[in-house]
Amino acid sequence: MLSIVIPIHNEEQSVLALYDRLTAVLESLLQPYEIIYVDDASTDRSFELLQNLLGTDSRLKVVRLRRNFGQTAALSAGFHEAQGGVVISLDGDLQHDPSDIPALLAKIEEGYDIASGWRKHRVDHPLTRKLPSRIANWCMAKASGMDLHDFGTTFKAYRAAILKDINLYGELHRFIPALAGLYGARVAEVPIRNVPRAAGESHYGLSRTFNVLLDILTIRFLTKYFTRPMHFFGRLGLLGTTLGTVLLGCLAVYKLTGHHLMLQHGPLLVAGALLLLFGLLMFCTGLLSEILIRTYFESQGRRIYAVRDILNGSAQPVTVRSGNPVPDAASKWGK
């Protein structure tokens, strides 16, 4: 089973055209499939058109959210409903060409866990879309340690087992490859076509770039310090307490040697006290974070590792029953 997840919001002018193009490509694959549309509380006729399609195709499923939760939530809802061994996500505005699906699947069959689309030749506005996107993608690659050119595109193929390890929130859908990398997922980048938007208005703007920059800080922390937060907060705490102690110590020696702490030393005294207080606060934050992480893993029954394969004496893969493992790379489409 191949699952296609399509989040939409006010895409009535593209729904039917995308369905026609998509089914034509999927039929040519000669592979069982399902199409899951997630309507993120559209206010136009998108849901009505999808309802009409339901009566003509039993492989179609429509998930309607109660309100507009955003693209990340819509994708998460579609991933939860998906039954296939491989899940492909794409936008509903026709800017993703369904004819690129075989190229993504080819990478999955080569043994990769995620095939990520790369809009190598973008058709967007150079100043409001291209330049900010290039800067953001460069920052994402540095922060996550994953060498990808295009984090922002939704057009990706995943082994279903990989998605079970990832809980999405906020706007972290663009960071799924980086989050999956925490569990050893193998990611390949596949050049895809970037088609001009045929109808409707884009839901993306320059303002979203600033949200992405904040998400980069989040992903940097998650990829480096998620299981050891004390290493992050402890360093800040050590730096603060050291500087504060040294500064206050120098002022104490200055006072004990018979000098008077004049008015000009007041700011140094305050700065030393604040640095010491900051350091202690960081230490406490680190300890609380360690307790929360420990509680998270133990209460959820999760492990800090993921098993790919276990081989027995006959060198045959053994079924892994726990630990949310990555499936056998040699098996076709994670089946």
C-alpha positions, 0 to 999 in steps of 0.5 A, a space after each residue: 500500500 502506498 499512501 498519498 497525504 495532501 493537506 489543503 486549505 482553500 484550494 477549490 480551483 486545484 482539487 479536481 485537477 490535482 486528483 486527475 493528475 495524481 490518479 493517472 500517475 498512481 495507476 501507472 505504478 500498478 501498486 495498491 494506493 490510497 489518497 488522503 486529503 486533509 481539509 484544514 477547515 477550508 472556507 471555500 468549496 474545497 470540502 464539497 468537491 472532495 465529498 463529490 469525489 468520495 462517491 467515485 473512488 473507494 481509495 480516497 479518504 477525506 479528513 476534515 479538521 474542526 478549525 484551521 490548525 496549520 500545515 503541520 497539524 494537517 500533515 500529522 493528521 494525514 500521517 496518522 490515517 495513512 495505512 501504507 508502507 510508504 507515505 508521500 506528502 505533497 501540496 494541493 496547489 498543483 505546484 508539485 508535479 505528481 509525475 515526480 512520484 516515481 523518482 521519489 519511490 526509486 530512492 526509497 527502493 534503493 534503501 533510503 528512509 526518506 526521499 526529500 524533494 529539491 526544488 532545484 530551479 524555483 519559479 518564485 519571486 527572487 526577492 520575497 521567496 527565493 532569497 529568504 528561502 535560500 538563507 533559511 535553508 542554509 541556516 537549517 542545514 547548519 543547525 540540523 547537521 543535515 546537508 539538504 538544499 530544500 527543507 521547505 518543500 512538502 513533497 517527500 516520501 517516507 517509510 511509514 515506520 520513520 513517521 511513527 518515531 516523530 511527533 509533530 507540533 508547531 511548524 516542524 513539518 519542514 524539519 522531519 528529515 532532521 528529526 528522523 536523523 535522530 533515529 538514524 534515518 537515511 535521507 536522499 534528495 531528489 530534484 523535483 519540478 517547481 510548477 508556477 501556481 495555476 490558481 489561488 493565492 499562496 499561503 506563504 509570505 516573507 513573514 513566515 521566514 522569521 518563524 522559520 528562524 525561530 524554529 531553527 533554534 528549536 531544531 538545533 536544541 532538539 538535535 544536539 541536546 534533546 537527551 542531554 539538556 544539562 550539557 546546554 544549560 550547564 555550560 551557560 550556568 558554568 559561564 555565568 557563575 564563573 564570571 559572577 564569582 570572579 567579579 564579586 571576588 575581585 570586588 571583595 578583595 578590593 574592599 578587604 585591602 582597605 579600598 572603598 567601593 565607590 559609586 562607580 563600582 556599583 554597576 560592577 557589583 550588580 553585574 556580578 550578582 546578576 551573573 551569579 544568579 543567572 548561572 544558578 538559574 541555568 543550573 536549576 533549569 538544566 536539572 529540571 530539564 533532565 528530570 523531564 526528559 527522564 520522565 518522558 522516556 520512561 513514561 512513554 516507554 520510548 528508547 533513546 535508540 532505534 534498531 534497524 535490523 537484528 540478524 540471527 545465526 542464519 544471517 536473516 533479519 529478525 522481526 523487531 517487536 519494540 523500539 520503533 525500529 527503522 524497517 529492513 532497507 532491503 524490503 520493498 517499500 518497508 513492507 
